[in-house]
Each structure stands twice: as structure tokens, then as C-alpha cells.
Amino acid sequence: MQKRIKNEACKTGVSRVICLIVGHIKMKFCHMKIIYQVDEALPYLKMGCILAYPTEAVYGLGCDPFNEKAVNTLLKLKQRERGKGLILLISDWAQLELLKGTVPEDRLNAVRETWPGPITWIFPKSAMIPEWICGDHSSIAVRMSAHPMARALCKEGPIVSTSANIAGNPPAMDEASVHHAFPEGIDVVLSGPLGGNKQPSMIYDVLKGNRLR
């Protein structure tokens, strides 16, 4: 009888420990708000929050590119060098006009043939592009995504697009791997399916036409 009581006590103790561990994990995960509608995400971008969201191939991290504090937070989370610059996602051609410098029409036609889609183009940057976005470059990387959720996130303005991972590590493919890579620091996860592509976006130079990645 005493042995049975002791065993039950042990089981109860183990259960309590497991519950405490699971509860702690859930508590930490709760700091990362999960949402399912793009319209829910837009106010967070305006507030300077860091957002994880699905793209064609991987989960990305984004924020308002014109909010220097938000961009610095994102770069620190990823441990990414500021000088490398960041890609911007856009939803329409009017947004591109504000970001790029002068580009010949025939080169823009090449871009039109690939967008929307998983192709990033390097453009001469316009005067409105801040240093914390272009880094050490005189150019700006831009993509018009074919993923419906990623593109809808940009309907009120461009957003940053960088893979959800610590620099040099594999990118996150789902919510769980986003949380694993970033136990803290991500404010919101927009939950949704990836687009099915196997590789991140290819990168081309718009003036030269050559592939960079």
C-alpha cells in the first residue's frame, strides 16, 4: 500500500514538472501572437512590430521599411549585417515607381514578364530609400510576390522581406520553426500555407539582366 502511494506520488510529481514545462513553453509562445487574416496584421506593421509571414518558399520576416527602429530590431534578431541591405515586397507597380531610380523601358518589360512571382530585381534606388534599407549599396532589391498573403500585406505600402532565420541558418518553413528560431522578438505570426516553391527567390540586376542568385 505504501509502495503504491509512493508510486502515485512520484507520478504526480512528474506530471507537475511536465505541466510546468509545457506551461512555460506555452507562455513563451503566447508572446508571439498568431493571426490568420492579413487585415489583422496591417495595424501591427504600422506600430513598428516584427511580423513573420508565409511566402512562396519559406516564412519571411517583415516590418515597415521606413521605421528605422523596427528595421534595426529585425536586423538584430537575424544577426544580419546592416550593410547587406534588405529586400522590399510591393503589391503594385505604383509602389515600385517610388522606390526605383531611372530604368530604361525595355528593362522594365523584362521585369513585367516575371512579376508577380518569385523573382527579386535590383534597381537603382530613388532618393527616398534610407540607408538602413539599402545598406552599403546604391541600389534597392524589390519583389512583387505571387503569394496572396504576402502581396496583400503590402497593399498599404512596401514591407521588408527577409527569410525567417538567424543569418546562415536554414529558413523557417512553418510557425513552429519560426518560434524555434526566435523564442522571443517576433511580435506576430501571420499563419498560412507556403506557396510550394522549393528555393528562395532568384535575384537579377535590372540594368545588366544578369542573375545574381
Secondary structure, DSSP 8 states (H G I E B T S, - for coil): -HHHHHHHHHHHHHHHHHHHHHHHHHHHHHTSEEE--HHHHHHHHHTT--EEEE-SSSEEEE--TT-HHHHHHHHHHHT--GGG--EEEESSHHHHHHHB----HHHHHHHHTT-SSSEEEEEEB-TT--HHHHTT-SEEEEEE--SHHHHHTTTTS-EEEEESSSTTS----SHHHHHHH-SSS--EEE-------SS--EEEETTT--B--
